[in-house]
Structure formats: C-alpha cells, structure tokens
Amino acid sequence: MKGVKFLLEPISIGTYTSPNVLFNRLNSELEFLQREGLPLHIDINKVGNFTFLGCEITGDNTGTSEEEVFNITKFYIANCLADIIVNEWESRIIKKIVRNTYYYYNEEEKQTILNKAKEILNPLGSNSYHQNERKEKVMVKILEYLDMHKELILEGFVNFRLKDYQNELEDVVNSAVDEFLLEKEYMEFIRLLRYFVDIQEPRVKTIQVIFKQTGKFNLLDENDKPVNNDYLEGFVVDLLDNEINYEDLLISALITLAPKEVILHLENGVVSGDIVTTIKNVFSNRVVMCSGCSKCRHPEK
C-alpha cells in the first residue's frame, strides 16, 4: 500500500462564518497527518456566501488501508469542528438564546446572564471537564453524520443536528436567569434593609456579634456586656410566632439596634452560610472584622 494514491471522495466542510478561521484550524489539525505520511490537500471553493473546504488525502506513505485513511481523516476533521463549535461558537450560541428568549432585559442584564451562563458551563475555566464532555458529545454527532455524508455545512449542522446540545445550552441559560433573578431579589432586599438602618437613630454605639458553633450567636455591647433585652423585646415577641432561622433573627436584631459599629467575632475566621456577607452589605462601613481574640477562639463561653 505504500506510495498508493487514493481516489477517496474529499470531505467538504461549508461555512459562511469566519471561513479563514476554519481553514487555519483544519490546516493545523491535519498537519499531523501530513507529518505521518498522509499528504493532505484542502481545496477552497466559494458558492454564494458559503466557503467550502474540501479535505482530501492525496496519497499514502504508511501502508494504511483506504478505509483506515478515511476514518483517520474523518476523526481529525470531527475533532477540529467540535473544538470550533464548543470553544469558539458556544458563546455566540448562548448570546443568541439570551437575545431571543430574554429579549425584554436591557443590555447590561443580558450581559450579566451571559456571563453567568458561561460560569455554569465552565466553572473551572476553559478546558474544564464539562467543556471537554460537551466537545466529545458534539464530536460523536459529527462522526455519525460523516459516516453517511461527505459534505457538512457547519451552521446548518449546529442548528438542526445538535438539538440535544442546543437544549443543554438553553437549560444553562435558564439556570443563569434563575440565579440572576435571585441575586436581583437579594440586592433589592439589601437596599431595603439599608434604608431601614439609615433612617433609624442608633440605639447603641457598638454591637459585638459572637458566632457559636451551633449556629446561634451572642450580642455584646462595647463593654462586653449582653445587650439590654429591652431593646429587642418588641421584635422578639413577633418572631416567636413565626418560623425563622438564626441568621434572620440576627439581621433583625442588628437592624432594630442600628448600631454605629458592628464587630464580628468569627471562630477561626470562618462562619458557614452567607450571614457575614449580608451583614457587610447592609451595614457596609460600620462593620469591623475582629482579627482574632479570646471571643473568637472561645465563642461558647
């Protein structure tokens, strides 16, 4: 088989989106075959707005069978196309989904949703496990298609042959919108709490919050004395009639007291949940993080 010239029908890839990028990627991907003794020729033809790249093995210096040569060529082409779709076109596809489905959001909100969708898709950045998994699924679809067809138009393939992939991206965008709405609701809640804090006269100068391992907390004044219950009696009675967690209770207590300064004592500098973030967001520059003291080291005392 060495030195045999094949008459295999070329695999033709058509696109109207960045044909130069496609050519460079295909050429780079298939250089390996040429180095391995399978000379490759890429023929460029323009038909209207489309550019077709015909990939053809023109000979064999390896002793490989015609069928094996075709399968090898097909594999490298599929790998290249899957890489382009997932690593380069994916952002464009997501943007289109956001634009068409959530058209009623302003541009800044759409960009926030787009960024969140990208974070969900690739939580560890590019070349993550999730990204490679999507690429493998797309590659399998391309290989299956090339088993039956010698011509593939990239845009049409993405739109009509990758429905599962498109549905996956739509689900991700929907999840990103859910996160966006939750964060928006949270920030509106924070703004309301800030308003309540700002319009109240401080009842105490300083409140020290000592978090316990149980999730409960102690409130001390600037003299390390427990906060006077008279300040809290009114709202605690209301809370006893409702189901409420300790984090909600703490925020309510701090807003009722409206201290000029909030000192947070964290055991080993760590507290579970988002309570510290919420306190910082509501009280902003009034918050002081303790750098470590006996109250932090022994919160149960």
C-alpha positions in Angstrom: 0.0 0.0 0.0 3.0 2.3 0.4 3.0 5.1 -2.1 -0.5 4.4 -3.3 -2.6 7.3 -4.5 -6.1 7.2 -3.1 -9.2 8.3 -5.1 -11.2 8.9 -1.9 -14.0 11.4 -2.3 -13.0 14.5 -0.3 -14.9 15.6 2.9 -16.2 19.0 2.2 -17.0 21.5 5.1 -19.0 24.6 4.3 -19.4 27.8 6.3 -20.3 31.4 5.9 -19.0 32.3 9.4 -15.2 33.1 9.5 -14.0 30.7 6.8 -10.4 31.8 7.3 -10.6 30.6 11.0 -12.0 27.3 9.8 -9.3 26.9 7.2 -6.5 27.7 9.6 -7.9 25.3 12.3 -8.4 22.5 9.7 -4.9 23.0 8.3 -3.4 23.0 11.7 -5.3 19.9 12.8 -4.4 17.9 9.7 -0.8 18.8 9.6 -0.2 15.8 11.9 -1.5 13.5 9.1 0.9 15.0 6.7 3.8 14.5 9.1 2.7 10.9 9.5 2.9 10.3 5.7 -0.6 11.0 4.6 -0.4 14.1 2.3 -3.4 16.3 2.6 -4.8 18.8 0.3 -7.5 21.4 1.2 -9.4 22.7 -1.8 -11.2 26.0 -1.3 -14.4 26.8 -3.3 -16.9 29.7 -2.9 -20.6 29.2 -3.6 -22.5 32.4 -2.9 -21.9 33.4 0.7 -20.5 30.0 1.6 -16.9 28.8 1.5 -16.4 25.1 1.1 -13.2 23.5 2.2 -12.6 20.1 0.6 -10.2 17.9 2.7 -8.6 15.2 0.6 -5.8 12.7 1.2 -3.8 12.6 -2.0 -1.5 9.7 -1.2 -0.2 7.2 1.4 3.3 6.5 2.5 2.3 4.5 5.6 0.8 1.3 4.2 -2.6 2.1 5.7 -5.8 0.8 4.1 -8.1 3.1 2.2 -10.9 2.6 4.9 -8.4 3.4 7.7 -7.2 6.5 5.9 -10.8 7.8 5.6 -11.6 7.1 9.2 -8.4 8.8 10.4 -9.2 11.8 8.3 -12.8 11.9 9.5 -11.7 11.7 13.1 -9.3 14.7 12.8 -11.9 16.8 10.9 -14.6 15.9 13.5 -12.2 16.9 16.4 -11.5 20.2 14.7 -15.1 21.0 14.1 -16.2 20.0 17.6 -13.5 22.2 19.0 -14.6 25.2 16.9 -18.3 24.7 17.9 -17.7 24.3 21.7 -14.7 26.6 22.2 -15.5 29.4 19.8 -19.1 29.3 18.7 -20.7 28.3 22.0 -20.6 31.9 23.4 -22.3 33.1 20.2 -25.0 30.4 20.5 -25.7 31.3 24.2 -25.8 35.0 23.3 -28.4 34.2 20.6 -30.5 32.2 23.1 -30.4 35.1 25.6 -31.3 37.6 22.9 -34.2 35.6 21.5 -35.7 34.2 24.7 -35.0 37.0 27.2 -35.3 40.0 24.8 -37.1 42.1 27.5 -34.0 42.5 29.6 -31.7 45.5 29.0 -28.2 45.0 27.5 -26.5 45.1 30.9 -28.8 42.5 32.3 -28.4 40.3 29.2 -24.6 40.5 29.6 -24.9 39.5 33.3 -27.0 36.5 32.3 -24.5 35.6 29.5 -21.6 35.7 32.0 -23.4 33.6 34.5 -24.2 31.0 31.8 -20.5 30.8 30.9 -19.6 30.3 34.6 -22.2 27.5 34.8 -20.9 25.8 31.7 -17.2 26.1 32.6 -16.9 26.5 36.4 -13.2 25.9 36.3 -12.4 28.0 33.2 -11.6 26.8 29.7 -10.6 23.2 29.0 -12.6 22.0 32.0 -14.1 18.5 32.4 -17.6 19.9 31.5 -16.3 21.6 28.4 -14.5 18.5 27.2 -17.5 16.4 27.9 -19.7 18.7 25.6 -17.0 18.6 22.9 -17.0 14.7 23.0 -20.8 14.6 22.6 -20.6 17.1 19.6 -17.7 15.1 18.1 -19.7 11.9 18.2 -22.6 13.6 16.3 -20.2 14.9 13.7 -18.6 11.4 13.2 -22.1 9.8 12.9 -23.0 12.4 10.2 -19.8 12.0 8.3 -20.4 8.2 8.1 -23.4 9.0 5.8 -22.4 12.3 4.2 -19.3 13.7 2.6 -20.5 17.3 2.9 -21.3 19.2 6.1 -22.4 22.8 6.4 -21.4 23.9 9.8 -24.1 26.4 10.6 -26.9 24.1 9.4 -25.4 21.2 11.4 -25.4 23.2 14.6 -28.9 24.4 14.1 -30.6 21.1 13.0 -28.3 18.2 14.0 -27.3 19.3 17.5 -30.7 19.7 19.2 -29.5 18.0 22.4 -26.6 20.3 22.6 -28.8 23.4 21.9 -31.2 22.2 24.6 -28.4 21.8 27.1 -27.3 25.4 26.4 -30.9 26.6 26.8 -31.2 24.9 30.1 -27.9 26.5 31.2 -29.2 30.0 30.2 -32.5 29.3 32.1 -30.4 28.4 35.2 -28.4 31.6 34.7 -31.6 33.7 34.6 -32.8 32.0 37.8 -29.5 32.9 39.5 -29.8 36.5 38.1 -33.3 36.9 39.5 -32.4 35.5 42.9 -29.4 37.9 43.1 -31.6 40.8 41.9 -34.2 40.0 44.6 -31.4 39.7 47.2 -30.0 43.1 46.3 -33.4 44.7 46.4 -33.8 43.2 49.9 -30.4 44.5 50.9 -31.3 48.0 49.7 -34.5 47.9 51.7 -32.6 46.9 54.9 -30.0 49.6 54.3 -32.9 52.1 54.1 -34.2 51.0 57.4 -30.8 51.2 59.0 -30.1 54.7 57.6 -33.4 56.2 58.8 -33.1 54.9 62.3 -31.3 56.6 65.2 -28.7 54.3 66.6 -29.9 52.7 69.9 -26.4 51.6 70.8 -22.9 52.6 69.9 -21.3 49.2 69.4 -22.6 45.7 68.9 -20.3 42.7 69.1 -21.6 39.6 67.3 -20.1 36.3 68.6 -20.9 33.3 66.5 -21.3 29.9 68.1 -20.6 26.5 66.6 -24.3 25.7 67.0 -25.2 28.5 64.5 -26.5 30.6 67.3 -24.9 33.9 68.4 -24.4 36.3 71.3 -24.7 40.0 71.2 -22.5 42.1 73.5 -22.1 45.9 73.8 -18.9 47.9 73.7 -18.2 46.9 77.4 -18.6 43.2 76.6 -22.0 43.1 78.4 -25.0 41.3 77.0 -27.3 43.7 75.1 -30.2 45.0 77.1 -33.3 42.9 76.3 -35.4 46.0 76.4 -34.1 46.9 73.0 -35.1 43.6 71.5 -38.2 42.7 73.4 -40.6 44.1 70.9 -39.4 42.3 67.8 -38.6 39.0 69.5 -42.3 38.6 70.6 -43.3 38.9 66.9 -40.7 36.4 65.8 -41.7 33.7 68.3 -45.0 33.4 66.3 -43.2 32.6 63.1 -40.7 30.0 61.8 -37.4 31.9 61.4 -33.7 30.8 61.4 -31.0 32.3 63.5 -29.5 34.2 60.6 -32.8 36.0 60.0 -33.0 36.6 63.8 -29.5 38.2 63.9 -30.2 40.5 60.9 -33.5 41.6 62.5 -31.8 42.3 65.8 -29.0 44.3 64.3 -31.5 46.4 62.3 -33.5 47.0 65.4 -30.5 48.2 67.3 -29.0 50.1 64.3 -25.5 50.3 66.0 -22.9 52.8 64.8 -20.4 49.9 64.8 -20.8 46.1 64.3 -17.8 44.0 65.4 -17.9 40.4 64.1 -16.1 37.7 66.0 -15.6 34.6 63.9 -14.3 31.3 65.2 -11.1 30.6 63.3 -12.3 33.3 60.9 -15.0 31.1 59.4 -18.8 31.2 59.6 -21.0 29.0 57.4 -23.6 30.5 55.2 -23.9 34.0 53.8 -24.7 35.8 57.0 -21.4 37.7 57.2 -21.7 38.9 53.6 -25.3 40.0 54.3 -24.2 41.9 57.4 -21.4 43.6 55.4 -23.8 44.5 52.6 -26.4 46.0 55.0 -24.1 47.8 57.4 -21.2 48.4 55.0 -18.5 50.7 56.6 -20.0 50.2 60.1 -18.7 46.6 60.1 -15.4 45.7 61.7 -13.9 42.2 61.4 -12.1 41.1 64.5 -8.6 39.9 63.7 -8.7 37.3 66.4 -9.3 37.5 70.2 -10.5 35.3 73.1 -14.1 35.7 72.0 -13.2 34.3 68.5 -11.2 31.4 70.0 -13.8 30.5 72.7 -17.2 31.5 71.3 -19.1 29.1 73.5 -18.0 30.8 76.7 
